[in-house]
Amino acid sequence: MGSIVLLDLMGGVALLLWGLHMVHSGILRAFGSDLRLLLARALGNRVSALAAGLGLTALLQSSTATALIVSSFTAEGIVGLMPALAIMLGANIGTTLIVQVLSFNISAAAPALFIVGLVAFRSGARSRIKDLGRVSIGLGLMLLALHILLGTLEPAENAPAVRVFMTAITGDPVLCILIGAAVTWAVHSSVATVLLIMSLAYAHFVTPFASLALVLGANLGSAINPVFEGARRDNPASYRLPVGNLLNRVVGIVLVAPFLHPLADIFQAWQPDLAKMTALFHIAFNVATALIFIGALDGIAALMTRLFPARVQAVDPARPRYLDESALATPSLALTDAARETLHAGDIVETMLRQVMTAIIDNDRGLVDEVSRMDNSVDRLDEAIKLYVTKLTRGSLDEREGQRAMEIISFAINLEHIGDIVDKNLCELATKKIKHRFQFSPEGAAELSEFHRRTMESLRIAFGVFMSGDVNEARKLLAEKTTLRSFELAATERHLERLREGRPESIETTSLHLDVLRDLKRIHSHICSVAYPVLDAAGASSQSTEAATELLSSSNPTAHPSAN
């Protein structure tokens, strides 16, 4: 009998955790890309930051998830420490709201939630509708899990052995707090732990005093997880937010723990239903903690800054800046991080392309060596981006997310090809020109500089198209491709005219001149590749298979037939 009860209890907890996971993942899939905007707009003052944290966590149903997201923002310098701490105060309140709702007997709503969720998930034309269907199913599973827990605990209420065991482990407040913290740390959810405590209190397995102590432990445990998961050992500053939030929780628990007995009497007199009493204390503790610490956040932020100073490190351009492993569970956030990292690689490619032309025109050997070193950074970033997106695609992505993942990988590969053309071709041409001390004619140098300027402008447009998906800018990019093709033909014709005139500079640099034009044209083709997915998605692409074939034919960056 005891083993069956234990098995049913574990099954109920597992179902509760899975339902919570479905709510969490569904909200992130539906609104993940908007969560950053919510946080960014709410950092004007600590009160609005607290409200943002409350709203965000009420949606996610996980203060741990909020802590991990905000910790990564704080470590990157996107969010200041003081508003981040205010967000966490709000997050601690937000995680109590679902507990308040579920403290009422609404298990009869579970079948309706299952039906609505299934219809939305199976027939939703847009991914957001499917994701909200997932949320509805998750809520239904949570209600069903609570019903199972209450039904499992009810027949065991009068079992003497169970009552003796529960009395033994919940008689001491410190032990209760440690048990609550350990359970929450193990299941990564204070919501699930508090709901379990509510079920135990409702079935009279624990005393009102013990249920309050266990709730304190659940609040402590939810603050421990981000310390181990949201911080990076190579960046002490990443510990500031999770440790600061943990400090707030610990101080709050120390202040409340000595008064648990009178508090239990007060709350029980106010709310005789022990499950509702537990939920009421849970929200009261977090609201009180927020009110106590909201005015002291500047001092806490200063203390955390002193305890965890930023580590001064040499900037390694090849090191990924934005590929947050903790975001992989949230495709929309992970794709945003991968796109930002791709732009990081693009910044290096832009610098390479700008400096290599200076090296070619001015015969600067030092710039040639510098550009070659940059290409190694681009190669490493390209590999990191592809690995990160590959990890992401191992999970379940909807059609829109899968398409975006492929766009990111494609653009990263094209940037790497551009870097290779610059390194292996243009740098080689610069070295050859420097070695033989060649000089372009003034007209030739002006033509190459103009072609290069327009290529650089197209690269900047491509960055915007990659991030915004602007159809008009994509059309503009492909129109420039056609214009530059005509420009190349005209420049080649003018160069041949100078050869016919017998211009000495043109004669000695003819192969260099034509090779630079050809390589810049190939680079421009890789730049324009970002426009095709945008136009295809909008049904506005007028490019034929011939254009795609042309792009593929120029994708081998090392091919450099001799023009001598």
N, C-alpha and C positions, 0 to 999 in steps of 0.2 A: 504493500500500500504506500509506504513512504517513498519508495523509489519511483512509483508511478506519479505521485504528487510532484516530486522533484523534477521528473522528466517533463511533465505538463508545464511546470513553472518555467523551466528553461526554454521550452518551446514558445511560451507566451512572451518571454523577454526577447527571444530571437525575432519573433514576428513584429514586436514593437519596434525593435531596432531597424528592421528592414523597412517597415512603413515610414519611419522617420527618415531613413536614407532616401526613399522615393520622393518624399516631400522636399527634402533638401536638394537633391539632384534635379528634380523637376523645376524648382524655382530658379536654380542657377542656369539651367538650360534655357528657360524662357526669358529671364531678365538679366542674365550674367553680364552682358555687355553694357547694361544700364547701371549696374551697381557702382562702377567706378565714377560715373557722372554724379550719382547720388552722393557719394562721399565727397567728391571734389566741390560740389555746390554747397556743402554743409559745414565748411571749415571756417566760416566767418567768425564764430565765437563758440565758446565751450557749450553753451546751451543748445545751439543748433547742431553741433557735432554730437552731443548726447542724443538728441532726437533722431539724428541719422543712424546712429548705432542701434537705437531701439527699433526703428523701422526695418533696418537691414536684417537684424537678427530675428525679428518677428516673422519675416519672410523665410529666412534660411532655416530657422528652428535649430540653430547651432551657434552658440557664442564662440565655440572653438573655431568654426569656419570663419567667422567674422574676425577673430583674433589673427588667424593665419593670413587672411587677405590684407588686413591693416598693417600687420607686422612687415609684410613684404613692401608695402608702400612706404612705411617709415624707414626701413633699411635703405631704400632707394632714394630717400629724401623727398618723395612726392608729398608726404603728409608729415607735418610737424609732430613732435612728441606730445605736446600738451593737448592739442585737439584729438590726437589718436587715443590718449588716455580717456578723454571725455567720450569718444566713440565707444570705448570698452565699457564705461559705466552704463551707457545706454544699452549696449549689447547684453549686459548682465540682467537688465530689466526686461529686454525684449524676449529673452529665452524663457521667461516666466509666463508669458501670455498664453501660449498653447497649453501650458499646464493648467492655467485658470479655466480655459474653455473646456478641457477634458475632465476637469473636476466635477462637471455636471454629468448626469447620466444621459448621454446622448448616443448610446451604442445602437439604438434603433435606426440612427441615420446612416450606419455603415452600409447596408444594402443599397441605399440610394446613391451614396458616394461611389460604390463599385460600379453601378450601372452608368452613371454620368461619366465616370472616369474611363470606362471601357469604350463607350460610344465615342468620346472625344479622342481617345488614343487610337482607335481603329479607323475612324472616319475623318479625322482632322486633316484638312487640306494643307494647313500651314503647320510648321514645326511647333510654334508656340502653343497652338491648340492641343497638339499631342502632349506637350510638356505639362500643360495644365491638367490634362487627363491623368498623367502620371501622378501629379500632386493629389488629385481627388482620390485615386486608388490608394495612395500612401496614407491619407487621412483615414480612409475606411479601414485599412489594415491596423492602424493604431487603435481605433475604436474597438475592433474585433479582438485585438491583443489584450486590451484592458478588460473586456468581457471575459476572456479566457482566464486571465489572472484572477479576477474576482471569483469566478466559478471554481477555480482550482483551489484557492485558499479557503473558501467557505467550509467544505467538509473537514478540512484539517484543523479548523480553529480549536476544536475541543480535544485534539490529540495531546495527551500529557507530555510525551517526549518532545514534541515540537515546541510546546509552550515553554518547557524548561530550557531548551536550547536557545530559543529566541530571548528569553529573559537573561540568560547568562551572557550573551554577546552584546546585548543592548542596555545593560544595567549601568555602564560607566559612560559618561558623556564624551570623554576623550576617545574611548574606544569606538563609540558610535561615529564620531567625526572622522576617525581614521578609516573605518569600514566604508562610510559613504564616499570618502575621497578615493579609496582604492577601487571601489566599484565603478565610479564615474571615470576614473583614469583608464580602467580596463575597457569600458564600453564606449568611451569618447563621447559621452552625451549626458549632460546633467538632466536634460528633459526626460530621458528614459529612466534614469535613476530616481528622480523625484516621483515620476508616475508609479514606479515600483514601490517606493516608500508609501505613497498614497494608498496603494492596494493593500499593503501590509497593515497600515493604520486602520483602514476601513474594516479589515477582517480581524482586528484586535490582536494581531501578532506582535505588534510593538506598542508600547505605551505612548501617550501624547508627548511626553518629555523626550523619549527616544526618537520619535519621528522628527522632532525639531532638530535634534542633534545630528541625525542622519542627513537632513536637508543642508545643514551647515557644511557637512562633509562633502555633499554633492557640489556645493558652490566652490569649495576648495579644490576638488578634483578637476573641475572644468577649467580652472585657472592654471593647473599644472601642465596639462597637455601642450599648450602653445609654447611653453618654455623649452620643451624638448623637441618640438616639431617645427616651430616657427622661427627659431633662431639658428644662425649658422656659426659654427665655431671659428671660422676665418674672419668673422665680422662681429666684434664685441658689441657694436652699436645695435645689432639686431636683437639683443637681449633686453634692451631698455623697455620696450612696450610690454612684452609678456611678464617680465619681472615686476614692473610697476603695477600691472593689473593684479598680479599675485600678491604683492604687498598690500594693496587695498583690501583684497579678500581676507588675508590673514589678520590684519588689524581689525576689520569688521567682526570676524569670528571671535577674536580675543575679547572684544568689547561686549559681545552678546552672550558668549558661552556661560559666564558666571550667573546669568539671570534666566537660564532656560526654564527652571522650575516655575517661577512666578509667571514667566511669559506663556508657558504651557497652560497654566490655569486661566490666564486672561483670554488667550485665543480660544480655549475650549468653551469658556463661558460665552464668548461672542459667537462661536460657530461650533455647535455640538457635533456636527458631521466631521469625523476625524480626517477623511480624505480632503474635504474642502478646507478644513483648518490647516492641513499641511500645505496646500497650495497657497492659502492666504499668507502664511508665515513666509513662504518662499518669496513671494513678491514684495512683502513688507520689508524683509531683510535687504533685498537688493535696492529698493527705493530709498531706504534709510541710508544705506552705504553710499549711494549716489549723492544724496543731499549732504552727507558729511564731507565727502572728498571733492565735490565739484569746485569748491573754493580753494582747495589746497593743491590743485594739479600743477601749478607753476613750480611750487617747491618740490613736488615729487618728480617732475620732469628734470629739474636741476640736479636732484640727488641721483637719478638714474644716469644722467649725463656724466656726472663725476665718477660713478661706480663703473660705468661701461664706456670709456672714452673711445672715440673713433680711431681705428688703427690706420696709421699713415702707411700706405703702400704705394710702391711704384705702379703707375698706371700701365697695365698690360692691354694694349688694344685688341689682342687676340682672345682675351677672356670675355665670355658672354656676360652681358650686364643684366639682361631682362628674362632669361630663361629660368623661371621659378618652377622648381619641381613640384611644389605643393599645389600649383595651379593646374596640374595635369588632370586632376579629378573634375575640373570645371572647364569644358572645352572652349567656351566663349572667352574666358579669361586667358587660357593657355594660348589660344590663337592670337589674341592681342599681344601677349608677350612675345610670341614668335615673330609677329609682324614688326614689332619695335626692334627686335634683334636684327631682323633683316635690314631695317633702315640703318642700324648701327654699321653693318657691313657695307651698306650703300654709301655711307659717309666716307668710309675709308677708300672705297672705289672712286668716289668723286675726287678725293684728294690726290689719289694716284693719277687719275686722268688729267687733272689740272697741272700737276707738277711734271709729268712726263713731257708735256708739250713745251713747258718752260725749258726743260733740259734739252729738248731737240732744237729749239730756236736759239738758245743761248749757249749751247755746248757746255752744260753744267754736269760734270761727272758725278759730283756729290749727290745731286738729286736722283740720278739714275740708280745709285746704290740704295738710296732711301726708299724709292718706289719699289724696288725688288724686295726689300724687307717687308713692306706693307702687304705685298701679295701673299706672303706666308700667313699674315693675320687674317686676310680674307678667306684663305683656304680653310683655316681652323674654325672660323666662325661659320662657314658654310657647312662643314661637317657637324658642328654642334647643333645648328638649326635643323638640319635634316634628321639627326638622331632624335631631337626633342619632338619634332612633329611626328616622326615614326612611332615614338612611344605613345603619343596622343591618339594616333589612328588605330592603335591596338584595342582601344575601347570602342564604345558604340557612339558614332557620330551620325547626326542627321545629314541629309543631302546638302544643305547649305554649308554646314561645318566641314564636311568632306571636301566640297569644292574649294572652300577657302584654304584648307590645308594644302591642297594641290597647288593653288595659286602661290602660296608662300614658298613652297619647295621650288616651284618653277622659277620664281623671281630670284630666289637665292642662288640657284644654279646659273642663271643668266648673269648675275652679278659676278659670280666666280669666273665665268667664261670671259667677261670683260676684263677682270683682273689679270687673267692669263694672257689675253691679247696685249694688254699694256706691258706686262712683265716680259713675256717671251718674244714679242714682236717689236713693239714700239721702243722698249728699252734697248733692244738689240740694234735697232736703227739709230737710236741716239748714240750708242757706243761707237758704232761704225762712223757716224758723222764726226764725232769728237776725235776719234783716232786719226782720221784723214784730214781733219780741220777743214771740212767742207763748209760752205756757206750758201744758203738759198738766195736766190735773187730777191730783191725787195718785193716784187709782185708775187713771186711764189710763196714767200713767207707770209704775206698778207692773206693770200688765198687759204693757206693751211690754217692760219690763226682764225679766220672767219669760219671755216668748216668746223674747227674745234670748238669755237664759241657756241655755235648752234647745237653741236652735239652735247655740250655741257648743259645748255638750256633744256634740251629734250630730256636729259637725265633728271633734272629737277622736276620737270612735268611728270615724268614717270613715277617719281616718288609720291607725288600727290595722287596720281591715278591709283597706285597700289594701295594707298591707305583709304581713299575716299570712294573709289569706284565711279568717279565722275565720267559719264558717257561723253560729254562735250570735250573734256580734256583728252579723253582717249582718242576721239576723232581728230583732235588737233595734233596729237602725237603722230598718228598715221599720215595725216596730211603733210606734216613736216618731213616724214620719211620720203614721200614722193618728191617734195621740193629739193631735198638734199641729193636725191639721185640725179636730178637735173643739174644741180650745182656741181656735182662731181664730174659729170660729163663736160660741162662748160669749162671747169678748171683744168681738166685733162687736155681739152682742145687748146686752151690758152698756153699751157705748158709746152705742147707740141709746137705751137707757133713760135715760142721763144727758142726752141731747139732749131727750128728752120732758120731763124735769124742768126744762129751761131752764138747765142749768149753763153759765155764761159761757165757762169754759175749754174745755168740750167743743164748744160752738158754734163758736168761732173756730179750733179745731184739728181739726175733724172730718175734713176731707180728708187732713190730715197723718197723723192717727192711723190711718185705714184704709189709706192708702198704705204706711205703714211695716209694718203687719201683712202686707199682701199681698206686699211685697218680701221680707220675712223668710221667708214661706212659699215663695216662688220659690227663694230661696237654699237653703232646706232640701231642696227637690226636687232641686236640683243635687247637694247633699251626699249624698243617698240613692242617687244613680246608681251609686255605687261598690259597692253591695250586690248589684245585679242579676247581674253576671258571676259573682260568688262563688256565689250561690244557683243560678244556671243550671248552673254546672260541677258542683255537688253534687247537681243534680236536685231541689233543694228549693224552687225559686221558686214561690210561690203567686200571683205577680203576673200579671195578665192583660195582654193587648194594650192595654186601656184605661189601665193604669198607665203603660205606655211612652208612649202617646199624650199623656197628661197631662204627662209629663216633657218631651217634645219641644215641646209647646205653650208651655211656660214658658222655652224656651231662648233667646228673643230678649231680651237684657238691656236693650235701649234702649227697648223698647215700654213706654210709661208713660202710659196714657190719663189725661186730666185728670179729677180728682174734684171740681173746684170747682163 
